[in-house]
Amino acid sequence: MINLKLDTPLLAEKYDEISNIQFDNGSILIEKLGVSPSRSG
């Protein structure tokens, strides 16, 4: 169950910071692996 009473502006800020870092690192990994979109069908 989700409890929004525990949310705070600081928690939201930290979540954004961490998720941005994860996205950036994932993008770097995809680039290094040479992954590109493929067409199916």
KOLGU-4560 file (N, C-alpha, C; in nm, 3 decimals, padded with zeros to 5 digits):
<recs>
<n_xx: 00.084 n_yy: -00.117 n_zz: 00.000 ca_xx: 00.000 ca_yy: 00.000 ca_zz: 00.000 c_xx: 00.089 c_yy: 00.124 c_zz: 00.000 mol: A seq: 1 type: MET>
<n_xx: 00.053 n_yy: 00.222 n_zz: -00.077 ca_xx: 00.127 ca_yy: 00.347 ca_zz: -00.087 c_xx: 00.079 c_yy: 00.442 c_zz: 00.022 mol: A seq: 2 type: ILE>
<n_xx: 00.175 n_yy: 00.501 n_zz: 00.093 ca_xx: 00.142 ca_yy: 00.597 ca_zz: 00.198 c_xx: 00.204 c_yy: 00.732 c_zz: 00.162 mol: A seq: 3 type: ASN>
<n_xx: 00.124 n_yy: 00.821 n_zz: 00.109 ca_xx: 00.173 ca_yy: 00.952 ca_zz: 00.066 c_xx: 00.204 c_yy: 01.044 c_zz: 00.183 mol: A seq: 4 type: LEU>
<n_xx: 00.164 n_yy: 01.007 n_zz: 00.303 ca_xx: 00.192 ca_yy: 01.090 ca_zz: 00.420 c_xx: 00.341 c_yy: 01.094 c_zz: 00.451 mol: A seq: 5 type: LYS>
<n_xx: 00.416 n_yy: 00.997 n_zz: 00.398 ca_xx: 00.559 ca_yy: 00.992 ca_zz: 00.423 c_xx: 00.639 c_yy: 01.075 c_zz: 00.322 mol: A seq: 6 type: LEU>
<n_xx: 00.574 n_yy: 01.123 n_zz: 00.217 ca_xx: 00.642 ca_yy: 01.203 ca_zz: 00.115 c_xx: 00.679 c_yy: 01.340 c_zz: 00.171 mol: A seq: 7 type: ASP>
<n_xx: 00.795 n_yy: 01.387 n_zz: 00.130 ca_xx: 00.840 ca_yy: 01.521 ca_zz: 00.166 c_xx: 00.904 c_yy: 01.583 c_zz: 00.043 mol: A seq: 8 type: THR>
<n_xx: 00.914 n_yy: 01.714 n_zz: 00.038 ca_xx: 00.983 ca_yy: 01.778 ca_zz: -00.074 c_xx: 01.128 c_yy: 01.729 c_zz: -00.088 mol: A seq: 9 type: PRO>
<n_xx: 01.196 n_yy: 01.708 n_zz: 00.024 ca_xx: 01.334 ca_yy: 01.659 ca_zz: 00.020 c_xx: 01.341 c_yy: 01.519 c_zz: -00.039 mol: A seq: 10 type: LEU>
<n_xx: 01.249 n_yy: 01.433 n_zz: 00.001 ca_xx: 01.245 ca_yy: 01.297 ca_zz: -00.053 c_xx: 01.220 c_yy: 01.300 c_zz: -00.203 mol: A seq: 11 type: LEU>
<n_xx: 01.130 n_yy: 01.383 n_zz: -00.249 ca_xx: 01.101 ca_yy: 01.394 ca_zz: -00.392 c_xx: 01.223 c_yy: 01.446 c_zz: -00.467 mol: A seq: 12 type: ALA>
<n_xx: 01.292 n_yy: 01.542 n_zz: -00.410 ca_xx: 01.413 ca_yy: 01.596 ca_zz: -00.473 c_xx: 01.521 c_yy: 01.489 c_zz: -00.486 mol: A seq: 13 type: GLU>
<n_xx: 01.542 n_yy: 01.412 n_zz: -00.381 ca_xx: 01.642 ca_yy: 01.305 ca_zz: -00.384 c_xx: 01.604 c_yy: 01.197 c_zz: -00.485 mol: A seq: 14 type: LYS>
<n_xx: 01.475 n_yy: 01.163 n_zz: -00.491 ca_xx: 01.428 ca_yy: 01.064 ca_zz: -00.587 c_xx: 01.458 c_yy: 01.111 c_zz: -00.729 mol: A seq: 15 type: TYR>
<n_xx: 01.428 n_yy: 01.236 n_zz: -00.760 ca_xx: 01.456 ca_yy: 01.292 ca_zz: -00.893 c_xx: 01.605 c_yy: 01.287 c_zz: -00.923 mol: A seq: 16 type: ASP>
<n_xx: 01.686 n_yy: 01.324 n_zz: -00.826 ca_xx: 01.831 ca_yy: 01.325 ca_zz: -00.844 c_xx: 01.883 c_yy: 01.185 c_zz: -00.876 mol: A seq: 17 type: GLU>
<n_xx: 01.839 n_yy: 01.088 n_zz: -00.799 ca_xx: 01.885 ca_yy: 00.950 ca_zz: -00.818 c_xx: 01.833 c_yy: 00.894 c_zz: -00.950 mol: A seq: 18 type: ILE>
<n_xx: 01.707 n_yy: 00.920 n_zz: -00.983 ca_xx: 01.653 ca_yy: 00.865 ca_zz: -01.108 c_xx: 01.719 c_yy: 00.929 c_zz: -01.229 mol: A seq: 19 type: SER>
<n_xx: 01.756 n_yy: 01.056 n_zz: -01.220 ca_xx: 01.828 ca_yy: 01.121 ca_zz: -01.330 c_xx: 01.966 c_yy: 01.058 c_zz: -01.349 mol: A seq: 20 type: ASN>
<n_xx: 02.034 n_yy: 01.029 n_zz: -01.239 ca_xx: 02.165 ca_yy: 00.964 ca_zz: -01.247 c_xx: 02.151 c_yy: 00.826 c_zz: -01.309 mol: A seq: 21 type: ILE>
<n_xx: 02.050 n_yy: 00.750 n_zz: -01.268 ca_xx: 02.028 ca_yy: 00.617 ca_zz: -01.323 c_xx: 02.000 c_yy: 00.624 c_zz: -01.473 mol: A seq: 22 type: GLN>
<n_xx: 01.919 n_yy: 00.720 n_zz: -01.514 ca_xx: 01.888 ca_yy: 00.736 ca_zz: -01.656 c_xx: 02.014 c_yy: 00.770 c_zz: -01.736 mol: A seq: 23 type: PHE>
<n_xx: 02.092 n_yy: 00.864 n_zz: -01.685 ca_xx: 02.216 ca_yy: 00.903 ca_zz: -01.753 c_xx: 02.312 c_yy: 00.785 c_zz: -01.765 mol: A seq: 24 type: ASP>
<n_xx: 02.329 n_yy: 00.710 n_zz: -01.656 ca_xx: 02.419 ca_yy: 00.595 ca_zz: -01.660 c_xx: 02.367 c_yy: 00.488 c_zz: -01.755 mol: A seq: 25 type: ASN>
<n_xx: 02.237 n_yy: 00.467 n_zz: -01.760 ca_xx: 02.178 ca_yy: 00.372 ca_zz: -01.854 c_xx: 02.201 c_yy: 00.415 c_zz: -01.998 mol: A seq: 26 type: GLY>
<n_xx: 02.189 n_yy: 00.544 n_zz: -02.024 ca_xx: 02.213 ca_yy: 00.596 ca_zz: -02.159 c_xx: 02.359 c_yy: 00.574 c_zz: -02.201 mol: A seq: 27 type: SER>
<n_xx: 02.451 n_yy: 00.595 n_zz: -02.108 ca_xx: 02.593 ca_yy: 00.571 ca_zz: -02.137 c_xx: 02.616 c_yy: 00.423 c_zz: -02.166 mol: A seq: 28 type: ILE>
<n_xx: 02.555 n_yy: 00.336 n_zz: -02.088 ca_xx: 02.570 ca_yy: 00.192 ca_zz: -02.109 c_xx: 02.517 c_yy: 00.151 c_zz: -02.245 mol: A seq: 29 type: LEU>
<n_xx: 02.400 n_yy: 00.199 n_zz: -02.283 ca_xx: 02.342 ca_yy: 00.167 ca_zz: -02.413 c_xx: 02.435 c_yy: 00.213 c_zz: -02.525 mol: A seq: 30 type: ILE>
<n_xx: 02.492 n_yy: 00.332 n_zz: -02.509 ca_xx: 02.584 ca_yy: 00.384 ca_zz: -02.611 c_xx: 02.708 c_yy: 00.296 c_zz: -02.621 mol: A seq: 31 type: GLU>
<n_xx: 02.766 n_yy: 00.258 n_zz: -02.507 ca_xx: 02.887 ca_yy: 00.176 ca_zz: -02.507 c_xx: 02.862 c_yy: 00.037 c_zz: -02.563 mol: A seq: 32 type: LYS>
<n_xx: 02.742 n_yy: -00.015 n_zz: -02.542 ca_xx: 02.707 ca_yy: -00.147 ca_zz: -02.594 c_xx: 02.672 c_yy: -00.143 c_zz: -02.743 mol: A seq: 33 type: LEU>
<n_xx: 02.653 n_yy: -00.024 n_zz: -02.794 ca_xx: 02.620 ca_yy: -00.009 ca_zz: -02.936 c_xx: 02.479 c_yy: -00.054 c_zz: -02.969 mol: A seq: 34 type: GLY>
<n_xx: 02.391 n_yy: -00.045 n_zz: -02.871 ca_xx: 02.252 ca_yy: -00.086 ca_zz: -02.892 c_xx: 02.181 c_yy: 00.021 c_zz: -02.974 mol: A seq: 35 type: VAL>
<n_xx: 02.102 n_yy: -00.024 n_zz: -03.071 ca_xx: 02.025 ca_yy: 00.070 ca_zz: -03.151 c_xx: 01.886 c_yy: 00.013 c_zz: -03.173 mol: A seq: 36 type: SER>
<n_xx: 01.791 n_yy: 00.099 n_zz: -03.206 ca_xx: 01.655 ca_yy: 00.051 ca_zz: -03.229 c_xx: 01.652 c_yy: -00.046 c_zz: -03.347 mol: A seq: 37 type: PRO>
<n_xx: 01.566 n_yy: -00.144 n_zz: -03.336 ca_xx: 01.549 ca_yy: -00.237 ca_zz: -03.448 c_xx: 01.405 c_yy: -00.232 c_zz: -03.494 mol: A seq: 38 type: SER>
<n_xx: 01.387 n_yy: -00.268 n_zz: -03.617 ca_xx: 01.251 ca_yy: -00.271 ca_zz: -03.671 c_xx: 01.207 c_yy: -00.415 c_zz: -03.680 mol: A seq: 39 type: ARG>
<n_xx: 01.090 n_yy: -00.441 n_zz: -03.628 ca_xx: 01.035 ca_yy: -00.576 ca_zz: -03.637 c_xx: 00.908 c_yy: -00.571 c_zz: -03.720 mol: A seq: 40 type: SER>
<n_xx: 00.880 n_yy: -00.683 n_zz: -03.781 ca_xx: 00.755 ca_yy: -00.687 ca_zz: -03.855 c_xx: 00.773 c_yy: -00.701 c_zz: -03.995 mol: A seq: 41 type: GLY>
</recs>
